Amino acid sequence: MNKELVQKAQELEQTLHMQLSFAKKESEGLIKVGGVALAGAVVAFVAYRVFGNKKNTKTKKVLETLEKEGLLDQDIRDRITKKNKIGLLGRLGTILLPIAVNFGREQLLNRLNEPKNKSEEDAK
């Protein structure tokens, strides 16, 4: 009975080692994907920090310069610091411009192909 228990224990250890090695092999791909995603997030964060603050620092410098010169009032401060909002026409333009370009292209192609179609009909 003691031998059977030792043999079962050895089999269980072998099974456990096989399962662990299989889990390690399976997780290698996930770890690589996770590492790439983490690296991409870090690069995006650093790029945002480096390039995103330029406008704020420029705005601060302009505000400081205007304040030193005595030209800064509340109206100018609001104009410099407020965000520009896209109006209704801007949104419509972004939607309608590709549609208009596509329509114009189709009309041009129809006009260019029209003489060919007439000459083909005359030949028949």
Secondary structure, 3 states (H helix, E strand, C coil): CHHHHHHHHHHHHHHHHHHHHHHHHHHHHHHHHHHHHHHHHHHHHHHHHHHHHHHHHHHHHHHHHHHHHCCCCHHHHHHHHCCCCCCHHHHHHHHHHHHHHHHHHHHHHHHHHHHHHHHHHHHC
